[in-house]
């Protein structure tokens, strides 16, 4: 399978689309910081700290800070980096 979004990830046993669907995110391309914090079960402040330090992917659209769903799911599959 050449398309990364169709790849079944061994870590979770499902494709990114299936995982997004299980999380109720299948119809969303981006999340607000509040929505992303709710999905991750962290405070919005913690999420914004993660965005600031680069551990949570984000994009800025005007004054809005958004979290792209595919990038968020992929980032959760990466090995944690400890300093």
Backbone as CSV, one residue per row, in Angstrom:
resi,resn,N_x,N_y,N_z,CA_x,CA_y,CA_z,C_x,C_y,C_z
1,UNK,0.843,-1.184,0.000,0.000,0.000,0.000,0.880,1.236,0.000
2,UNK,0.759,2.043,-0.987,1.631,3.197,-1.098,1.074,4.439,-0.412
3,UNK,-0.230,4.530,-0.278,-0.837,5.693,0.352,-0.731,5.563,1.866
4,UNK,-0.047,6.521,2.499,0.173,6.454,3.946,-1.132,6.406,4.716
5,UNK,-2.159,7.115,4.241,-3.419,7.142,4.965,-4.134,5.791,4.917
6,UNK,-3.777,4.926,3.966,-4.377,3.600,3.881,-3.556,2.562,4.629
7,UNK,-2.376,2.924,5.048,-1.489,1.984,5.713,-2.048,1.586,7.064
8,UNK,-2.045,0.306,7.320,-2.462,-0.170,8.634,-1.257,-0.060,9.549
9,UNK,-1.415,0.651,10.644,-0.330,0.858,11.583,-0.347,-0.249,12.619
10,UNK,0.776,-0.907,12.797,0.881,-2.003,13.747,0.563,-1.549,15.165
11,UNK,0.899,-0.299,15.492,0.700,0.195,16.841,-0.773,0.195,17.248
12,UNK,-1.662,0.483,16.291,-3.077,0.574,16.626,-3.916,-0.468,15.897
13,UNK,-3.359,-1.093,14.877,-4.050,-2.156,14.166,-5.129,-1.699,13.209
14,UNK,-5.225,-0.408,12.926,-6.219,0.114,11.992,-5.596,1.233,11.169
15,UNK,-6.265,1.595,10.078,-5.780,2.712,9.265,-6.077,4.026,9.985
16,UNK,-5.443,5.100,9.530,-5.689,6.416,10.140,-7.155,6.816,10.000
17,UNK,-7.773,6.474,8.849,-9.186,6.812,8.650,-10.071,6.076,9.651
18,UNK,-9.782,4.788,9.876,-10.568,4.016,10.838,-10.383,4.561,12.248
19,UNK,-9.153,4.912,12.573,-8.859,5.458,13.900,-9.588,6.780,14.094
20,UNK,-9.530,7.648,13.077,-10.237,8.927,13.147,-11.728,8.694,13.332
21,UNK,-12.266,7.721,12.632,-13.690,7.407,12.750,-14.020,6.933,14.164
22,UNK,-13.180,6.077,14.721,-13.401,5.582,16.081,-13.381,6.721,17.108
23,UNK,-12.576,7.740,16.826,-12.488,8.887,17.728,-13.568,9.934,17.446
24,UNK,-14.398,9.697,16.429,-15.432,10.653,16.063,-14.902,11.832,15.278
25,UNK,-13.772,11.643,14.601,-13.120,12.745,13.880,-13.133,12.553,12.365
26,UNK,-13.842,11.557,11.876,-13.790,11.216,10.455,-14.244,12.359,9.551
27,UNK,-15.136,13.201,10.027,-15.665,14.278,9.192,-14.953,15.610,9.414
28,UNK,-13.843,15.601,10.149,-13.138,16.851,10.463,-11.730,16.831,9.871
29,UNK,-11.361,17.926,9.250,-10.001,18.076,8.735,-9.096,18.716,9.778
30,UNK,-9.670,19.642,10.552,-8.917,20.339,11.593,-9.763,20.429,12.848
31,UNK,-9.078,20.626,13.972,-9.743,20.810,15.255,-9.323,22.142,15.848
32,UNK,-10.206,22.748,16.623,-9.802,23.914,17.394,-8.915,23.406,18.527
33,UNK,-8.251,24.306,19.211,-7.407,23.878,20.321,-8.260,23.249,21.429
34,UNK,-9.459,23.743,21.639,-10.341,23.151,22.646,-10.740,21.735,22.249
35,UNK,-11.136,21.548,20.986,-11.521,20.212,20.510,-10.357,19.235,20.616
36,UNK,-9.164,19.675,20.207,-7.986,18.800,20.264,-7.649,18.450,21.712
37,UNK,-7.752,19.415,22.603,-7.486,19.154,24.020,-8.486,18.136,24.564
38,UNK,-9.740,18.246,24.167,-10.763,17.295,24.610,-10.453,15.887,24.106
39,UNK,-10.051,15.772,22.837,-9.712,14.464,22.265,-8.541,13.847,23.016
40,UNK,-7.545,14.661,23.330,-6.345,14.164,24.005,-6.518,14.061,25.520
41,UNK,-7.624,14.593,26.018,-7.920,14.589,27.463,-6.850,15.319,28.269
42,UNK,-6.486,16.486,27.745,-5.557,17.378,28.438,-6.197,18.753,28.488
43,UNK,-5.624,19.629,29.276,-6.148,20.997,29.322,-5.762,21.726,28.038
44,UNK,-6.510,22.749,27.732,-6.187,23.546,26.548,-4.821,24.208,26.713
45,UNK,-4.479,24.587,27.933,-3.163,25.178,28.199,-2.051,24.179,27.886
46,UNK,-2.228,22.913,28.316,-1.226,21.878,28.021,-1.094,21.661,26.516
47,UNK,-2.230,21.680,25.815,-2.192,21.514,24.365,-1.421,22.663,23.724
48,UNK,-1.706,23.883,24.154,-0.995,25.042,23.593,0.500,24.989,23.917
49,UNK,0.854,24.480,25.092,2.277,24.285,25.414,2.898,23.281,24.449
50,UNK,2.175,22.211,24.144,2.658,21.224,23.183,2.811,21.804,21.788
51,UNK,1.906,22.678,21.404,2.022,23.356,20.107,3.261,24.242,20.114
52,UNK,3.444,24.971,21.208,4.582,25.888,21.317,5.911,25.143,21.246
53,UNK,5.999,23.968,21.904,7.280,23.243,21.890,7.419,22.282,20.711
54,UNK,6.399,22.236,19.846,6.507,21.458,18.616,6.062,20.005,18.713
55,UNK,5.566,19.569,19.869,5.126,18.181,19.988,3.720,17.957,19.450
56,UNK,2.939,19.021,19.331,1.603,18.939,18.757,1.597,19.756,17.467
57,UNK,1.242,19.134,16.336,1.236,19.863,15.061,0.094,20.876,15.022
58,UNK,0.343,21.984,14.353,-0.698,23.010,14.265,-0.477,23.870,13.031
59,UNK,-1.481,24.662,12.743,-1.351,25.680,11.698,-2.139,26.889,12.145
60,UNK,-1.701,28.033,11.682,-2.376,29.278,12.034,-3.109,29.766,10.791
61,UNK,-4.381,30.056,10.974,-5.203,30.598,9.900,-5.758,31.914,10.414
62,UNK,-5.121,33.003,9.978,-5.464,34.304,10.542,-5.081,34.314,12.012
63,UNK,-6.038,34.589,12.870,-5.780,34.594,14.311,-6.080,33.244,14.956
64,UNK,-6.645,32.323,14.165,-7.041,31.019,14.716,-5.885,30.031,14.677
65,UNK,-5.750,29.282,15.735,-4.765,28.221,15.848,-5.523,26.903,15.724
66,UNK,-5.184,26.103,14.708,-5.908,24.871,14.423,-4.969,23.678,14.438
67,UNK,-5.527,22.500,14.714,-4.745,21.269,14.762,-5.280,20.346,13.669
68,UNK,-4.478,20.068,12.620,-4.916,19.168,11.552,-5.039,17.730,12.071
69,UNK,-6.196,17.103,11.856,-6.460,15.762,12.377,-5.445,14.728,11.887
70,UNK,-5.171,14.631,10.570,-4.211,13.603,10.132,-2.830,13.774,10.759
71,UNK,-2.369,15.013,10.860,-1.053,15.271,11.455,-1.056,14.939,12.945
72,UNK,-2.160,15.225,13.629,-2.261,14.916,15.051,-2.186,13.404,15.267
73,UNK,-2.951,12.638,14.480,-2.951,11.187,14.633,-1.577,10.604,14.340
74,UNK,-0.932,11.098,13.278,0.419,10.603,12.961,1.400,10.930,14.077
75,UNK,1.260,12.129,14.675,2.193,12.515,15.744,2.015,11.630,16.972
76,UNK,0.817,11.128,17.189,0.577,10.241,18.335,1.230,8.877,18.154
77,UNK,1.526,8.512,16.911,2.151,7.220,16.628,3.661,7.267,16.770
78,UNK,4.228,8.470,16.820,5.690,8.602,16.924,6.153,8.246,18.321
79,UNK,7.376,7.754,18.388,7.986,7.440,19.685,8.202,8.729,20.462
80,UNK,7.913,8.738,21.763,8.168,9.941,22.564,9.663,10.225,22.638
81,UNK,9.970,11.502,22.597,11.371,11.922,22.697,11.596,12.483,24.083
82,UNK,12.558,11.906,24.794,12.871,12.375,26.135,14.189,13.135,26.109
83,UNK,14.207,14.259,26.814,15.442,15.068,26.858,16.382,14.579,27.925
